[in-house]
Amino acid sequence: MLRSLSRLWRDDAQTEQVRRILVRTLYTQPASLAIGAFNGVVSTLLVAMLSGSQALSICCGVLTMIAIARVTAAVGLSPDDELQSTKRLELIYEAGAFSYAFLLGLIAALTLLLEVGAELEVLMMANAMCYGVGICARNAGRPTIALGQLTLVTLPILVACIYIASLPYLFLAVTMILLLPAMASITLNVFKVLRDSIAAAEASQLMAEQMRTLARTDVVTGLINRAGLNQDIVDKMMALPDGQTLALFWMDLDRFKEVNDLLGHPVGDRVLLETANRLKEVVPPGATVARFGGDEFIVIAEVEDRKASERLASEIHAEIMRPMRINGERMEVGASIGVALMPEDGIDADTLMQSADLALYHAKVNGRKQTRFYDATMSRDLVRRREIEAELRAAILKDELSIFFQPIVDLETGKIRSFEALVRWFHPRKGELKPDEFIPVAEETGVIVTLGNWITARAAKAAAQWPDDVTLAVNLSPLQIRAPGASLGILNALREAKLPPHRLELEVTESLFLDDHAATEAFIADLTEAGVKFALDDFGTGYSSLAYIHKYPFSKVKIDRSFVSGPDVGAKSDAIIRAVAELGSKLEMDIVAEGIETIEQVRVVREAGCTLGQGYHFSRAVPDYLATMLLAQERSDGDEQRATA
């Protein structure tokens, strides 16, 4: 027991939080304390009055004042008040408890020494001993206090019994001496169970807090993640002072996938960490910086007005765009930023984030590496895009779309060598919708895969009715090419239409090759092996590179219309056409001049070396039956000329 008490008094294992909880048990249920105090005061008052002892009366008065002070402290002091230290609360309680216990034991001892009568002696002895035993249970959370009170209440009685020295009192003294270790053992066991339970609960709570923190933290950057952001943005909105603006900056690192693919994920993680550190340095105090996922970051900050948010956006953008050095290599990582303001652009978290996301989308669509602030037209555009998407899906199912064909003409003979398939949408309510309106929406939403397959299948069926020397050209979207089973879908369409593969020419743009996607190479290889031909469309714009012509089996190159009939046509454009035509001649490829509108343009591109032409000068895109009529008329005119000759 002595070793247990020694360990108890050292109390090294207890945390401050556990100790605080244990001290709180002393102040819980002040009613029980008041009842015990009332019982002690009434008992001593009764003994003092009936015995007529002045000493007992004085002791009764002092005990009453101590009891009142203890009850007042228990009611007035709150262990939940953080301003009250644990040590101070414990000392205040100890002072009252020890003085009350000692005085109660002293009064019981005096009744024995003054021989005030058996009834009064029994009353005070029972009161004192019951208090000492009962307090061990009540204050087991702080056993030093509980056992201290038991010791102080029994010590005067024990001394009195030994002083009187009669056999019954000596036996009573022995009984009280045995009571002390017995109650100490019980109290310490109760304390141990209580302390361990509280410690286990505290450990569980701490672990739960750590798990919540981990669940809200991004492991790569140490920033809060999407889960943490959701809570943080709500807290910031609730605490936003009147007249202040809350700005949400949504950032996306441009072409970050290329960093991971070319340099590896460890380098990509270093870029993300460096970006996170830069954001934390540039944002104002109190701002939230979160990694939303992938290569997207969100900053939420209080600003005075729109101008302040524009300044902050400029600082953030400049900091991210600043070159960084990773593993000794200099890297430039661009970023696009969308910004939305509260309450101007949204009064709740979902609306504000949707607005910033829309602004980010427009920043990326308009060329990346720029900042866009949300405005209402963006939402109207989104509604229109969603409407077009839904109607386009329905139009494909209802067969509301049509395939038109524009001829590609041999510039030497004037004969039609091929037809390019172009989709047209005649909406039952809105009239004709231009491809510029629905093709971008189809590409953004993935509908282009279904639409592209449908165009290929329908166009192939029409082309199967043409003469064998006339080919079909179909434009393909990069998304369609990278879709699973893309080449198989093309070959199935040809098989169902009974169109030989060599009569199909797939037109692709240079943007297809920017990502150097393995699926692209496999698609081109599979169809080339089957006999399908490929043409490079819109050459001379975007990311033109002779490397594409060298690497892939193109049989035709189409010069963009801006070099033929654009506003900047002149000596430079003529020189470019001539250079491309000469290259095509060397590589035995056809060169198509797009956008021919006048006979003069025909002459210019023919003299430059182009072999084929396409444009309004020859014909606009026409329905399949008119395409068949053009071919029939061409063949008829040719037969008449041969007959005349």
C-alpha positions as CSV (number, residue, x, y, z in Angstrom):
1,M,0.0,0.0,0.0
2,L,2.9,2.4,0.8
3,R,4.4,1.8,-2.7
4,S,0.9,2.5,-4.2
5,L,0.7,5.7,-2.2
6,S,4.2,6.7,-3.3
7,R,3.4,6.2,-6.9
8,L,0.1,8.0,-6.4
9,W,1.8,11.1,-4.9
10,R,4.4,11.2,-7.7
11,D,1.5,10.9,-10.2
12,D,4.0,11.1,-13.1
13,A,1.9,9.2,-15.5
14,Q,-1.1,11.6,-15.4
15,T,-1.5,14.1,-18.1
16,E,-2.8,17.5,-17.3
17,Q,-6.0,16.8,-19.1
18,V,-6.6,13.6,-17.1
19,R,-5.8,15.5,-13.9
20,R,-8.2,18.2,-14.8
21,I,-11.0,15.7,-15.3
22,L,-10.2,14.0,-12.0
23,V,-10.3,17.4,-10.2
24,R,-13.6,18.1,-11.9
25,T,-15.1,15.1,-10.0
26,L,-14.5,17.0,-6.8
27,Y,-16.8,19.8,-7.9
28,T,-19.5,17.7,-9.4
29,Q,-22.8,17.3,-7.6
30,P,-22.3,20.1,-5.0
31,A,-25.7,19.0,-3.6
32,S,-24.1,15.9,-2.0
33,L,-21.5,18.2,-0.5
34,A,-24.1,20.5,0.9
35,I,-26.1,17.6,2.4
36,G,-23.0,16.2,4.1
37,A,-22.1,19.7,5.4
38,F,-25.6,20.3,6.7
39,N,-25.7,16.9,8.4
40,G,-22.4,17.6,10.1
41,V,-23.3,21.1,11.2
42,V,-26.7,20.0,12.6
43,S,-25.2,17.1,14.5
44,T,-22.4,19.2,16.1
45,L,-25.0,22.0,16.9
46,L,-27.2,19.4,18.7
47,V,-24.3,18.0,20.7
48,A,-23.1,21.5,21.7
49,M,-26.6,22.5,22.8
50,L,-27.3,19.4,24.8
51,S,-23.9,19.1,26.4
52,G,-23.6,22.8,27.2
53,S,-19.9,22.7,26.5
54,Q,-18.4,26.0,25.5
55,A,-15.5,24.2,23.6
56,L,-18.0,22.2,21.6
57,S,-20.0,25.4,20.8
58,I,-16.8,27.1,19.6
59,C,-16.0,24.1,17.4
60,C,-19.5,24.0,16.1
61,G,-19.3,27.7,15.1
62,V,-16.0,27.2,13.3
63,L,-17.3,24.0,11.5
64,T,-20.4,26.0,10.4
65,M,-18.2,28.7,8.8
66,I,-16.0,26.1,7.1
67,A,-19.1,24.2,5.8
68,I,-20.6,27.4,4.3
69,A,-17.3,28.4,2.7
70,R,-17.0,24.9,1.1
71,V,-20.5,24.9,-0.3
72,T,-20.0,28.5,-1.6
73,A,-16.7,27.4,-3.3
74,A,-18.3,24.3,-4.8
75,V,-21.2,26.3,-6.3
76,G,-19.2,29.4,-7.3
77,L,-16.1,27.8,-8.8
78,S,-16.4,26.0,-12.2
79,P,-13.8,23.4,-13.3
80,D,-14.9,24.2,-16.9
81,D,-13.6,27.7,-16.5
82,E,-10.2,27.7,-18.3
83,L,-9.1,30.8,-16.3
84,Q,-9.1,28.6,-13.2
85,S,-5.9,26.5,-13.0
86,T,-6.2,22.9,-12.0
87,K,-3.7,23.4,-9.1
88,R,-5.7,26.3,-7.7
89,L,-9.0,24.4,-7.8
90,E,-7.4,21.5,-6.1
91,L,-5.8,23.6,-3.4
92,I,-9.0,25.4,-2.6
93,Y,-10.9,22.1,-2.3
94,E,-8.1,20.6,-0.1
95,A,-8.1,23.6,2.3
96,G,-11.8,23.2,2.9
97,A,-11.9,19.5,2.9
98,F,-9.0,18.9,5.3
99,S,-10.1,21.6,7.8
100,Y,-13.7,20.3,7.8
101,A,-12.6,16.7,8.3
102,F,-10.1,17.5,11.1
103,L,-12.6,19.7,12.9
104,L,-15.4,17.0,12.6
105,G,-13.0,14.4,14.0
106,L,-11.9,16.8,16.8
107,I,-15.5,17.4,17.9
108,A,-16.1,13.6,18.0
109,A,-13.0,13.2,20.1
110,L,-14.1,15.9,22.5
111,T,-17.4,14.2,23.1
112,L,-15.4,11.2,24.2
113,L,-13.0,13.2,26.4
114,L,-15.7,15.4,27.9
115,E,-18.0,12.4,28.5
116,V,-21.1,14.3,27.3
117,G,-23.2,11.1,27.3
118,A,-23.4,7.9,25.4
119,E,-26.1,9.0,23.0
120,L,-24.2,12.2,22.0
121,E,-20.9,10.3,21.7
122,V,-22.5,7.6,19.5
123,L,-24.1,10.4,17.3
124,M,-20.8,12.2,16.7
125,M,-18.7,9.0,16.3
126,A,-21.2,7.6,13.8
127,N,-21.2,11.0,12.0
128,A,-17.5,11.3,11.9
129,M,-16.7,7.7,10.8
130,C,-19.5,7.6,8.2
131,Y,-18.2,10.9,6.8
132,G,-14.6,9.5,6.6
133,V,-15.7,6.3,4.9
134,G,-18.2,8.0,2.5
135,I,-15.8,10.7,1.4
136,C,-13.4,8.0,0.2
137,A,-15.9,7.0,-2.3
138,R,-17.0,10.5,-3.3
139,N,-13.4,11.8,-3.7
140,A,-11.7,8.7,-5.1
141,G,-10.8,10.7,-8.2
142,R,-8.2,12.5,-6.0
143,P,-7.2,9.8,-3.5
144,T,-4.7,12.0,-1.7
145,I,-7.6,14.2,-0.7
146,A,-10.0,11.3,0.1
147,L,-7.4,9.5,2.3
148,G,-6.2,12.7,3.8
149,Q,-9.8,13.5,4.9
150,L,-10.2,10.0,6.3
151,T,-7.0,10.3,8.2
152,L,-7.8,13.7,9.6
153,V,-11.2,12.7,10.7
154,T,-10.0,9.5,12.5
155,L,-6.8,10.8,13.9
156,P,-8.3,12.9,16.8
157,I,-10.6,10.0,17.7
158,L,-7.8,7.6,17.7
159,V,-5.7,9.8,20.0
160,A,-8.7,10.2,22.3
161,C,-9.3,6.4,22.5
162,I,-5.6,5.8,23.3
163,Y,-5.7,8.6,25.9
164,I,-8.8,7.1,27.6
165,A,-7.1,3.7,27.4
166,S,-10.1,1.6,28.4
167,L,-10.3,-1.8,26.7
168,P,-13.4,-0.9,24.5
169,Y,-11.7,2.3,23.4
170,L,-8.4,0.6,22.7
171,F,-10.2,-2.0,20.6
172,L,-12.0,0.9,18.8
173,A,-8.5,2.5,18.2
174,V,-7.3,-0.8,16.7
175,T,-10.4,-1.0,14.5
176,M,-9.8,2.5,13.1
177,I,-6.1,1.7,12.5
178,L,-7.2,-1.3,10.4
179,L,-9.8,0.8,8.7
180,L,-7.2,3.1,7.2
181,P,-5.4,0.6,5.0
182,A,-8.6,-1.1,4.1
183,M,-10.2,2.1,2.8
184,A,-6.9,3.1,1.2
185,S,-6.9,-0.1,-0.8
186,I,-10.5,0.4,-1.9
187,T,-10.0,4.0,-2.7
188,L,-6.8,3.4,-4.8
189,N,-8.5,0.6,-6.7
190,V,-11.5,2.9,-7.5
191,F,-9.0,5.6,-8.5
192,K,-7.0,3.3,-10.7
193,V,-10.1,2.2,-12.6
194,L,-11.4,5.7,-12.9
195,R,-8.0,7.1,-14.0
196,D,-7.4,4.3,-16.6
197,S,-10.9,4.8,-18.0
198,I,-10.4,8.5,-18.4
199,A,-6.9,8.0,-19.8
200,A,-8.3,5.5,-22.3
201,A,-11.1,7.9,-23.3
202,E,-8.6,10.7,-23.7
203,A,-6.3,8.5,-25.8
204,S,-9.3,7.5,-28.0
205,Q,-10.3,11.1,-28.3
206,L,-6.7,12.1,-29.2
207,M,-6.5,9.3,-31.8
208,A,-9.9,10.4,-33.2
209,E,-8.6,14.0,-33.5
210,Q,-5.5,12.7,-35.2
211,M,-7.6,10.6,-37.6
212,R,-9.8,13.6,-38.4
213,T,-6.7,15.7,-39.0
214,L,-5.2,13.1,-41.3
215,A,-8.5,12.8,-43.1
216,R,-8.5,16.5,-43.7
217,T,-4.9,16.8,-44.8
218,D,-3.2,16.2,-48.1
219,V,-0.2,13.9,-47.7
220,V,1.8,15.4,-50.5
221,T,1.6,19.1,-49.7
222,G,0.5,19.2,-46.0
223,L,-2.4,21.5,-47.0
224,I,-6.0,20.7,-46.1
225,N,-7.7,18.6,-48.7
226,R,-11.2,18.7,-50.2
227,A,-12.8,17.4,-47.0
228,G,-11.0,20.0,-44.9
229,L,-11.9,22.7,-47.4
230,N,-15.6,22.0,-47.3
231,Q,-15.6,22.7,-43.5
232,D,-13.2,25.6,-43.7
233,I,-15.2,27.5,-46.4
234,V,-18.4,27.2,-44.3
235,D,-16.6,28.5,-41.2
236,K,-15.1,31.4,-43.2
237,M,-18.5,32.3,-44.6
238,M,-20.2,32.2,-41.2
239,A,-17.4,34.5,-39.7
240,L,-17.3,37.0,-42.6
241,P,-17.7,40.5,-41.2
242,D,-20.3,42.8,-42.8
243,G,-18.9,44.8,-45.7
244,Q,-16.1,42.3,-46.3
245,T,-15.7,40.2,-49.5
246,L,-14.7,36.6,-49.5
247,A,-12.6,35.7,-52.6
248,L,-12.2,32.1,-53.8
249,F,-9.3,31.5,-56.2
250,W,-9.4,28.1,-58.0
251,M,-6.0,27.2,-59.7
252,D,-5.1,24.5,-62.2
253,L,-1.5,23.8,-63.2
254,D,-1.3,23.8,-67.0
255,R,-0.1,20.5,-68.6
256,F,0.9,19.0,-65.2
257,K,0.2,15.6,-66.6
258,E,3.2,16.0,-68.9
259,V,5.4,16.6,-65.8
260,N,4.3,13.3,-64.3
261,D,4.6,11.4,-67.6
262,L,7.9,12.8,-68.7
263,L,9.8,13.3,-65.4
264,G,8.0,10.9,-63.0
265,H,5.6,11.2,-60.1
266,P,8.3,12.1,-57.5
267,V,9.2,15.2,-59.5
268,G,5.5,15.9,-59.9
269,D,5.0,15.7,-56.1
270,R,7.9,18.2,-55.7
271,V,6.2,20.6,-58.1
272,L,3.0,20.3,-56.1
273,L,4.8,20.9,-52.8
274,E,6.7,23.9,-54.2
275,T,3.4,25.3,-55.5
276,A,1.8,24.8,-52.0
277,N,4.7,26.6,-50.3
278,R,4.5,29.5,-52.7
279,L,0.8,29.9,-52.1
280,K,1.2,29.9,-48.4
281,E,3.9,32.6,-48.7
282,V,1.9,34.9,-50.9
283,V,-1.6,34.7,-49.4
284,P,-2.6,37.1,-46.6
285,P,-2.7,36.0,-42.9
286,G,-5.8,33.9,-42.1
287,A,-6.3,32.8,-45.7
288,T,-7.1,29.1,-46.5
289,V,-4.9,27.2,-48.9
290,A,-6.1,23.8,-50.0
291,R,-5.2,21.1,-52.5
292,F,-8.5,20.3,-54.1
293,G,-7.2,17.3,-55.9
294,G,-4.7,16.4,-58.7
295,D,-3.1,19.6,-59.8
296,E,-5.8,21.9,-58.5
297,F,-5.4,24.3,-55.6
298,I,-7.9,26.6,-53.9
299,V,-7.2,29.8,-51.9
300,I,-10.0,31.4,-49.8
301,A,-9.2,34.9,-48.4
302,E,-11.0,37.9,-47.0
303,V,-10.5,41.0,-49.2
304,E,-11.8,44.5,-49.0
305,D,-13.3,44.6,-52.5
306,R,-13.0,43.4,-56.1
307,K,-9.8,45.5,-56.7
308,A,-8.1,43.9,-53.7
309,S,-9.0,40.5,-55.1
310,E,-7.6,41.4,-58.5
311,R,-4.3,42.5,-56.9
312,L,-4.1,39.2,-54.9
313,A,-4.9,37.2,-58.0
314,S,-2.1,38.9,-59.8
315,E,0.3,38.2,-57.0
316,I,-0.7,34.5,-56.8
317,H,-0.4,34.1,-60.5
318,A,3.0,35.7,-60.7
319,E,4.3,33.6,-57.8
320,I,3.1,30.3,-59.4
321,M,4.4,31.3,-62.8
322,R,7.9,32.1,-61.4
323,P,10.4,29.4,-62.6
324,M,11.2,26.7,-60.0
325,R,14.2,24.5,-59.7
326,I,13.6,20.8,-59.0
327,N,16.5,18.4,-58.6
328,G,18.8,21.1,-60.2
329,E,16.6,21.5,-63.2
330,R,14.9,24.7,-64.1
331,M,11.1,24.3,-64.7
332,E,8.4,26.6,-65.7
333,V,4.9,25.6,-64.7
334,G,2.0,27.6,-66.0
335,A,-1.3,28.0,-64.2
336,S,-4.9,29.0,-65.0
337,I,-7.0,30.7,-62.3
338,G,-10.7,31.2,-61.8
339,V,-12.0,33.7,-59.2
340,A,-15.4,34.1,-57.6
341,L,-16.4,36.6,-54.9
342,M,-18.9,36.4,-52.1
343,P,-21.6,37.7,-51.9
344,E,-21.4,39.0,-55.5
345,D,-21.1,35.6,-57.2
346,G,-22.7,33.4,-54.6
347,I,-24.0,33.4,-51.1
348,D,-23.3,29.8,-50.2
349,A,-20.4,27.4,-50.6
350,D,-21.7,25.4,-53.5
351,T,-22.6,28.4,-55.6
352,L,-19.3,30.2,-54.9
353,M,-17.3,27.1,-55.9
354,Q,-19.4,26.6,-59.0
355,S,-18.8,30.2,-60.1
356,A,-15.0,29.9,-59.5
357,D,-15.0,26.6,-61.4
358,L,-16.8,28.2,-64.4
359,A,-14.3,31.0,-64.3
360,L,-11.4,28.5,-64.3
361,Y,-13.0,26.7,-67.2
362,H,-13.1,29.9,-69.3
363,A,-9.5,30.7,-68.3
364,K,-8.3,27.3,-69.7
365,V,-10.5,27.4,-72.8
366,N,-9.3,30.9,-73.7
367,G,-5.6,29.8,-73.9
368,R,-4.5,28.9,-70.3
369,K,-2.0,30.8,-68.2
370,Q,-4.5,33.5,-67.4
371,T,-6.9,34.6,-64.7
372,R,-10.6,35.0,-65.2
373,F,-13.2,36.4,-62.9
374,Y,-16.7,35.0,-62.9
375,D,-19.5,36.9,-64.6
376,A,-23.1,36.0,-65.2
377,T,-22.7,35.2,-68.9
378,M,-20.6,32.2,-67.9
379,S,-23.6,30.6,-66.2
380,R,-25.8,31.3,-69.2
381,D,-23.2,29.7,-71.5
382,L,-23.1,26.7,-69.2
383,V,-26.9,26.3,-69.3
384,R,-26.8,26.6,-73.1
385,R,-24.0,24.0,-73.3
386,R,-26.0,21.6,-71.1
387,E,-29.1,22.2,-73.1
388,I,-27.2,21.5,-76.4
389,E,-25.6,18.4,-74.9
390,A,-29.0,16.9,-73.9
391,E,-30.6,17.8,-77.2
392,L,-27.6,16.5,-79.2
393,R,-27.9,13.1,-77.5
394,A,-31.6,13.0,-78.3
395,A,-30.9,14.2,-81.9
396,I,-28.6,11.2,-82.5
397,L,-31.2,8.8,-81.2
398,K,-34.1,10.5,-83.2
399,D,-32.0,10.7,-86.4
400,E,-32.3,14.5,-86.5
401,L,-28.7,14.9,-87.8
402,S,-27.7,14.9,-91.4
403,I,-24.5,14.2,-93.3
404,F,-23.6,16.7,-96.0
405,F,-20.7,16.2,-98.4
406,Q,-18.3,18.9,-99.8
407,P,-16.3,17.8,-102.9
408,I,-12.5,17.9,-103.1
409,V,-11.6,18.6,-106.7
410,D,-8.5,17.7,-108.8
411,L,-7.1,21.2,-109.8
412,E,-5.8,19.9,-113.1
413,T,-8.8,18.0,-114.4
414,G,-11.6,19.6,-112.4
415,K,-13.0,16.2,-111.4
416,I,-14.2,15.3,-108.0
417,R,-11.7,13.1,-106.3
418,S,-13.3,12.9,-102.9
419,F,-16.0,14.2,-100.6
420,E,-15.5,15.4,-97.1
421,A,-18.4,14.4,-94.7
422,L,-19.7,17.2,-92.6
423,V,-22.5,16.9,-90.0
424,R,-25.5,19.2,-90.1
425,W,-28.1,19.6,-87.4
426,F,-31.6,20.9,-88.3
427,H,-33.3,21.4,-85.0
428,P,-37.1,21.1,-85.1
429,R,-37.6,24.3,-83.1
430,K,-34.3,26.3,-83.4
431,G,-33.6,25.7,-87.0
432,E,-30.1,24.9,-88.3
433,L,-27.4,24.9,-85.6
434,K,-23.9,25.5,-86.8
435,P,-21.2,22.9,-86.1
436,D,-19.3,25.6,-84.2
437,E,-22.1,25.6,-81.7
438,F,-22.5,21.9,-80.9
439,I,-19.1,20.3,-81.9
440,P,-17.2,22.0,-79.0
441,V,-19.9,20.9,-76.6
442,A,-19.8,17.4,-78.0
443,E,-16.0,17.3,-77.4
444,E,-16.3,18.7,-73.9
445,T,-18.9,16.3,-72.8
446,G,-17.7,13.2,-74.5
447,V,-20.7,13.0,-76.9
448,I,-18.2,13.4,-79.7
449,V,-17.3,9.7,-79.5
450,T,-20.9,8.6,-80.2
451,L,-21.4,11.4,-82.7
452,G,-18.1,10.6,-84.6
453,N,-19.0,6.9,-84.8
454,W,-22.4,7.8,-86.1
455,I,-21.0,10.2,-88.8
456,T,-18.5,7.6,-90.0
457,A,-21.2,4.9,-90.3
458,R,-23.7,7.1,-92.1
459,A,-21.1,8.6,-94.4
460,A,-19.6,5.2,-95.3
461,K,-23.1,3.9,-96.4
462,A,-23.5,6.9,-98.7
463,A,-20.0,6.6,-100.1
464,A,-20.6,2.9,-100.9
465,Q,-22.9,4.1,-103.7
466,W,-20.3,6.2,-105.4
467,P,-17.9,5.2,-108.1
468,D,-14.9,3.2,-106.9
469,D,-12.4,6.0,-107.7
470,V,-14.2,8.5,-105.4
471,T,-13.0,8.5,-101.7
472,L,-14.6,9.6,-98.5
473,A,-12.9,12.0,-96.0
474,V,-14.1,12.0,-92.4
475,N,-12.8,14.3,-89.6
476,L,-12.0,12.6,-86.3
477,S,-11.8,14.1,-82.9
478,P,-8.8,13.2,-80.6
479,L,-11.3,12.0,-78.0
480,Q,-12.9,9.6,-80.5
481,I,-9.5,8.2,-81.5
482,R,-8.5,7.6,-77.9
483,A,-11.7,5.9,-76.9
484,P,-11.4,2.2,-76.3
485,G,-12.0,0.1,-79.4
486,A,-11.9,3.2,-81.7
487,S,-10.2,1.4,-84.6
488,L,-12.6,-1.6,-84.3
489,G,-15.6,0.8,-84.5
490,I,-14.3,2.3,-87.8
491,L,-13.6,-1.1,-89.3
492,N,-17.1,-2.3,-88.3
493,A,-18.7,0.7,-89.9
494,L,-16.8,0.0,-93.2
495,R,-17.8,-3.6,-93.1
496,E,-21.5,-2.9,-92.5
497,A,-21.5,-0.3,-95.3
498,K,-19.4,-2.6,-97.6
499,L,-17.0,0.2,-98.3
500,P,-13.4,-0.9,-99.0
501,P,-11.0,0.5,-96.4
502,H,-8.8,2.2,-99.0
503,R,-11.7,4.5,-100.0
504,L,-11.8,6.0,-96.5
505,E,-9.5,8.8,-95.5
506,L,-9.5,10.0,-91.9
507,E,-8.6,13.6,-91.3
508,V,-6.8,14.5,-88.1
509,T,-5.4,17.8,-86.8
510,E,-2.0,18.4,-85.3
511,S,-3.4,18.9,-81.8
512,L,-3.9,15.1,-81.7
513,F,-0.2,14.5,-81.3
514,L,0.6,17.0,-78.6
515,D,0.2,14.4,-75.8
516,D,2.1,11.7,-77.7
517,H,-0.6,9.2,-76.6
518,A,0.1,5.5,-77.1
519,A,-3.5,5.0,-78.1
520,T,-3.1,7.4,-81.0
521,E,-0.2,5.4,-82.4
522,A,-2.0,2.1,-82.0
523,F,-5.1,3.5,-83.7
524,I,-3.2,4.8,-86.7
525,A,-1.1,1.6,-87.0
526,D,-4.2,-0.7,-86.9
527,L,-6.2,1.2,-89.6
528,T,-3.1,1.8,-91.8
529,E,-2.5,-1.9,-91.8
530,A,-6.2,-2.4,-92.8
531,G,-5.8,0.0,-95.7
532,V,-7.4,3.2,-94.4
533,K,-5.6,6.4,-95.3
534,F,-4.8,9.5,-93.2
535,A,-4.7,13.2,-94.0
536,L,-3.3,16.0,-91.9
537,D,-5.9,18.7,-91.6
538,D,-5.5,22.5,-91.0
539,F,-1.8,22.3,-91.6
540,G,0.0,25.6,-90.9
541,T,-2.0,26.6,-87.8
542,G,-1.5,25.7,-84.1
543,Y,1.5,23.4,-83.5
544,S,2.6,22.6,-87.0
545,S,5.6,20.3,-87.2
546,L,7.3,18.4,-90.0
547,A,8.0,15.7,-87.4
548,Y,4.3,14.6,-87.7
549,I,4.6,14.2,-91.4
550,H,7.8,12.2,-91.1
551,K,6.5,9.9,-88.3
552,Y,3.0,9.1,-89.5
553,P,1.8,7.7,-92.8
554,F,-0.1,10.7,-94.2
555,S,-1.2,10.5,-97.8
556,K,-2.6,14.0,-97.9
557,V,-1.9,17.4,-96.3
558,K,-4.6,20.0,-96.2
559,I,-3.4,23.6,-96.1
560,D,-5.6,25.8,-93.8
561,R,-8.0,28.2,-95.5
562,S,-6.3,31.2,-93.7
563,F,-3.5,30.9,-96.2
564,V,-5.8,30.7,-99.2
565,S,-8.7,33.1,-98.6
566,G,-7.9,34.7,-95.2
567,P,-7.5,38.4,-94.5
568,D,-3.7,38.2,-94.5
569,V,-3.3,36.5,-97.8
570,G,-0.3,37.8,-99.8
571,A,3.3,37.0,-100.8
572,K,4.1,35.3,-97.5
573,S,1.1,33.0,-97.6
574,D,1.8,32.2,-101.2
575,A,5.4,31.3,-100.3
576,I,4.2,29.0,-97.5
577,I,1.7,27.3,-99.9
578,R,4.5,26.8,-102.4
579,A,6.9,25.3,-99.8
580,V,4.3,22.9,-98.5
581,A,3.3,21.9,-102.1
582,E,6.9,21.2,-103.0
583,L,7.3,19.1,-99.9
584,G,4.2,17.2,-100.8
585,S,5.6,16.6,-104.3
586,K,8.8,15.2,-102.9
587,L,7.0,12.9,-100.5
588,E,4.4,11.9,-103.1
589,M,1.5,13.3,-101.1
590,D,-1.5,15.2,-102.3
591,I,-1.7,18.8,-101.1
592,V,-5.2,20.2,-100.6
593,A,-5.9,23.9,-100.6
594,E,-8.9,24.6,-98.4
595,G,-11.3,27.6,-98.6
596,I,-11.0,28.4,-102.3
597,E,-13.7,30.9,-103.2
598,T,-12.6,32.5,-106.5
599,I,-11.1,31.4,-109.8
600,E,-8.1,33.6,-109.1
601,Q,-7.4,31.6,-105.9
602,V,-7.7,28.4,-108.0
603,R,-5.0,29.7,-110.3
604,V,-2.7,30.8,-107.4
605,V,-2.8,27.5,-105.5
606,R,-2.5,25.5,-108.7
607,E,0.6,27.4,-109.8
608,A,2.0,27.0,-106.3
609,G,1.8,23.2,-106.8
610,C,-1.3,22.2,-104.9
611,T,-3.0,19.1,-106.5
612,L,-6.4,19.3,-104.9
613,G,-8.8,22.1,-103.9
614,Q,-11.9,22.5,-101.7
615,G,-14.2,25.5,-101.2
616,Y,-17.3,27.3,-102.2
617,H,-15.9,28.0,-105.6
618,F,-16.5,24.4,-106.5
619,S,-19.5,23.6,-104.3
620,R,-20.9,24.0,-100.8
621,A,-21.6,20.9,-98.7
622,V,-24.6,19.1,-100.1
623,P,-26.9,16.2,-99.0
624,D,-25.9,12.7,-100.1
625,Y,-28.4,12.6,-103.0
626,L,-27.0,15.9,-104.5
627,A,-23.5,14.5,-104.1
628,T,-24.6,11.5,-106.1
629,M,-26.1,13.8,-108.7
630,L,-22.8,15.8,-109.0
631,L,-20.9,12.6,-109.7
632,A,-23.5,11.5,-112.2
633,Q,-23.5,14.8,-114.0
634,E,-19.6,14.8,-114.1
635,R,-19.6,11.3,-115.5
636,S,-22.3,12.2,-118.1
637,D,-20.4,15.3,-119.2
638,G,-17.3,13.2,-119.5
639,D,-19.0,10.7,-121.7
640,E,-20.5,13.4,-123.9
641,Q,-17.0,14.9,-124.4
642,R,-15.5,11.5,-125.3
643,A,-18.4,10.9,-127.7
644,T,-18.0,14.3,-129.4
645,A,-14.3,13.7,-129.7
